[in-house]
Amino acid sequence: MNCDEFVELVTDFLESALSEEDERRFIDHLAECSKCETYLDQMRRTIAVTGELTAESISPDVRRELLTAFRDWRR
């Protein structure tokens, strides 16, 4: 597994939604990559700080602002 695949699977890992094979690959990569270990820790902290947000709990104005902010993030 490379770091890009790891990042794509973090949410499923945290939700215990990975297949056994993917979870094994995820953990193997984590054992070898300190940067991904840091990333996973950051994701856990973010979740702890923000709590569980659902689409329904976000006002339409905030949803619009978030979508605008992240629309071009990958570029």
GROMACS elastic network, one bead per residue, 0.5 to 0.9 nm:
[ bonds ]
;  ai    aj funct       b0    kb
    1     4     6  0.82090   500
    1     5     6  0.61667   500
    1     6     6  0.67523   500
    1    25     6  0.63116   500
    1    26     6  0.70503   500
    1    28     6  0.83377   500
    1    29     6  0.62095   500
    2     5     6  0.54803   500
    2     6     6  0.62940   500
    2     7     6  0.89056   500
    2    29     6  0.73780   500
    3     7     6  0.62054   500
    3     8     6  0.86584   500
    3    29     6  0.80458   500
    3    33     6  0.82315   500
    3    35     6  0.85701   500
    3    36     6  0.67621   500
    4     7     6  0.52661   500
    4     8     6  0.63757   500
    4     9     6  0.88554   500
    5     8     6  0.50953   500
    5     9     6  0.63653   500
    5    10     6  0.88489   500
    5    26     6  0.87036   500
    6     9     6  0.52350   500
    6    10     6  0.62467   500
    6    25     6  0.89096   500
    6    26     6  0.63557   500
    6    29     6  0.76719   500
    6    30     6  0.83634   500
    6    36     6  0.74122   500
    7    10     6  0.53459   500
    7    11     6  0.82173   500
    7    36     6  0.77622   500
    7    39     6  0.81213   500
    7    40     6  0.84280   500
    8    11     6  0.74330   500
    8    12     6  0.83793   500
    9    12     6  0.53468   500
    9    13     6  0.60920   500
    9    14     6  0.87008   500
    9    18     6  0.78172   500
    9    22     6  0.85304   500
    9    23     6  0.89992   500
    9    26     6  0.78710   500
   10    13     6  0.50171   500
   10    14     6  0.61646   500
   10    15     6  0.85857   500
   10    26     6  0.85582   500
   10    40     6  0.70067   500
   10    43     6  0.81904   500
   11    14     6  0.51479   500
   11    15     6  0.61770   500
   11    16     6  0.85695   500
   11    17     6  0.83768   500
   11    43     6  0.86590   500
   12    15     6  0.50298   500
   12    16     6  0.60225   500
   12    18     6  0.56748   500
   13    16     6  0.50075   500
   13    17     6  0.59441   500
   13    18     6  0.57181   500
   13    22     6  0.88833   500
   13    23     6  0.69528   500
   13    26     6  0.80576   500
   14    17     6  0.76423   500
   14    18     6  0.89271   500
   14    40     6  0.89605   500
   14    44     6  0.81421   500
   15    18     6  0.81284   500
   16    19     6  0.86855   500
   16    23     6  0.86525   500
   17    23     6  0.87695   500
   18    21     6  0.78702   500
   18    22     6  0.58060   500
   18    23     6  0.55394   500
   19    22     6  0.52202   500
   19    23     6  0.60400   500
   19    24     6  0.85440   500
   20    23     6  0.51292   500
   20    24     6  0.61559   500
   20    25     6  0.86782   500
   21    24     6  0.51715   500
   21    25     6  0.62855   500
   21    26     6  0.85583   500
   22    25     6  0.50260   500
   22    26     6  0.59315   500
   22    27     6  0.85433   500
   23    27     6  0.61044   500
   23    28     6  0.84547   500
   24    27     6  0.52271   500
   24    28     6  0.60435   500
   24    29     6  0.85695   500
   25    28     6  0.50361   500
   25    29     6  0.61247   500
   25    30     6  0.85155   500
   26    29     6  0.52414   500
   26    30     6  0.61534   500
   26    31     6  0.87519   500
   27    31     6  0.62042   500
   27    32     6  0.88276   500
   28    31     6  0.52345   500
   28    32     6  0.67204   500
   28    33     6  0.89321   500
   29    32     6  0.52544   500
   29    33     6  0.60562   500
   29    36     6  0.80739   500
   30    33     6  0.52919   500
   30    34     6  0.71046   500
   30    35     6  0.86180   500
   30    36     6  0.61690   500
   30    37     6  0.57174   500
   30    40     6  0.87833   500
   31    34     6  0.76014   500
   31    37     6  0.78661   500
   32    36     6  0.87943   500
   32    37     6  0.87929   500
   33    36     6  0.55193   500
   33    37     6  0.63785   500
   33    38     6  0.88449   500
   34    38     6  0.61899   500
   34    39     6  0.85993   500
   35    38     6  0.50837   500
   35    39     6  0.62311   500
   35    40     6  0.87090   500
   36    40     6  0.60532   500
   36    41     6  0.84488   500
   37    40     6  0.51942   500
   37    41     6  0.62430   500
   37    42     6  0.86636   500
   38    41     6  0.50706   500
   38    42     6  0.61730   500
   38    43     6  0.86780   500
   39    42     6  0.50324   500
   39    43     6  0.62392   500
   39    44     6  0.86851   500
   40    43     6  0.50755   500
   40    44     6  0.62494   500
   40    45     6  0.86634   500
   41    44     6  0.50974   500
   41    45     6  0.62138   500
   41    46     6  0.86026   500
   42    45     6  0.50735   500
   42    46     6  0.60759   500
   42    47     6  0.86152   500
   43    46     6  0.50295   500
   43    47     6  0.62106   500
   43    48     6  0.85893   500
   44    47     6  0.52053   500
   44    48     6  0.62042   500
   44    49     6  0.86822   500
   45    48     6  0.50019   500
   45    49     6  0.61103   500
   45    50     6  0.85513   500
   46    49     6  0.51705   500
   46    50     6  0.60248   500
   46    51     6  0.80999   500
   47    50     6  0.52820   500
   47    51     6  0.54492   500
   47    52     6  0.69408   500
   48    51     6  0.54111   500
   48    52     6  0.83108   500
   50    53     6  0.72892   500
   53    56     6  0.82347   500
   53    57     6  0.64068   500
   53    58     6  0.74637   500
   54    57     6  0.52540   500
   54    58     6  0.68620   500
   55    58     6  0.56015   500
   55    59     6  0.84590   500
   55    63     6  0.79631   500
   56    59     6  0.76106   500
   58    61     6  0.81748   500
   58    62     6  0.62750   500
   58    63     6  0.60620   500
   59    62     6  0.53070   500
   59    63     6  0.60973   500
   59    64     6  0.86078   500
   60    63     6  0.50149   500
   60    64     6  0.61050   500
   60    65     6  0.86323   500
   61    64     6  0.51796   500
   61    65     6  0.62855   500
   61    66     6  0.87161   500
   62    65     6  0.50072   500
   62    66     6  0.61098   500
   62    67     6  0.85374   500
   63    66     6  0.51612   500
   63    67     6  0.61285   500
   63    68     6  0.85453   500
   64    67     6  0.51855   500
   64    68     6  0.61363   500
   64    69     6  0.85945   500
   65    68     6  0.51389   500
   65    69     6  0.61156   500
   65    70     6  0.87201   500
   66    69     6  0.50242   500
   66    70     6  0.61823   500
   66    71     6  0.83027   500
   67    70     6  0.53324   500
   67    71     6  0.56548   500
   68    71     6  0.53030   500
   68    72     6  0.79699   500
   69    72     6  0.74100   500
   69    73     6  0.75404   500
   70    74     6  0.81771   500
   71    74     6  0.79629   500
   72    75     6  0.56482   500
